[in-house]
Amino acid sequence: MIRLGVFFVTCLLLAIAGDPGFLQFGSSPVVATAARSSQQADLLDLNTATADQFKKLPRIDDVYAQKIIEGRPYQRKDELLQKNILPRWMYEQIKYKIIVAGQQ
């Protein structure tokens, strides 16, 4: 019973302290939409990004950046796997940081 009480106190303290990964009270739909827009602005479009922009992604060096550019145009980001441009483990590290414009 004491452990349960400690758990609730810890949760309450984290919520009050504003831990960003924890409960977020008072977040409006406008704030959530703005956050999503900001995140989308940080995504790299496979069809328009430069080699220097690709090299900012984890594990992408000059060689992989050039391979991505040479594989254009893309209709879906998973074409990086289908066209054997990136190994799966590397794709898994960057797939949430890239987009193809117009793709949902």
N, C-alpha and C positions, 0 to 999 in steps of 0.2 A: 504494500500500500504506500509505503514511503517512496519507493521508486517512482510510482505513478505520479505522486505529488511533485517530485523533483522534475520529472519530465514536463509536466504542465507549467511549472515555474520557468523552466528553461525555454519552453516555447513562447511563453508570454514575454520574457526578456528579449528574445530574438525579434519578436514582432515589434516591441517597443523600440528596440535599437535600430530597426529599419534594415535588417539584413536583406539585401536585394534578392537573394535566392529563396527567401522565405515568404511568409504571408505578406501581401501588399494590400493594405486597406486604403480605400479612398481613391483608387485609380479609376479615372473616368474613361469612357470609350474614346474620347478625343485624344487623351494621353496615350492610350494603347495604339491608336491609329498612327499617331505621330512617331511612336517608337518603331512600329513596323515599317513605316516609310523611311525612317532613318536607317534601319537595317537593310532595306532593299537598296538604298543608295550606296551602301558599302559593298554590295555584291558586284562581282566582275562579270561582265557580259563576254562570253566566249568568242563572240563574233566581232567585238570592237576593242577589247582590252589590248594594251601594248605588252610587249615582252617584259618591260620593267614592272608593270602592274602584276603580271603573272608571277614574277619572281618574288613578290611579297607574300605569296601563298606558301604554306608549309611544304618543304621538300621540293619545291619547283625551282629548278636551276635554269641556266641558259638553254641547255639541250631540250628539256621538257617544255619550256616556254616556246621555243621555236617549233617543236612538234605540234603543240596546240594550235599555233598560228597557221602552220602549213595544212592542218586538217580542216580548216574552215571551208565552207560554212557549216554550221551546226544547226540542227532543228531541235535537238534535245541534248541536255548535258551528259546523259549516259552514253552518248556516242563516243566520248573519250575512252570508254571501255570497248565498245563495239569495234571501233577503228584501231584498237590496240595502241592508243596514244599514251595512256597511263596504265600502270598496273593497278589492280583493284585496291590494294592497301593504300596507295597514294590517292586514288579517287575518293575513297572513304574519308580521308582527312580533309579534302577540300570541297566536297559536294555541297556543303551548306554555305559556301562562300562564293559560289558561281551560279550564273543563270544564263539562259538563252533568252534574249528579249522576246516577249510575246508568249513565252512558255508559261503555263500555269503551274 
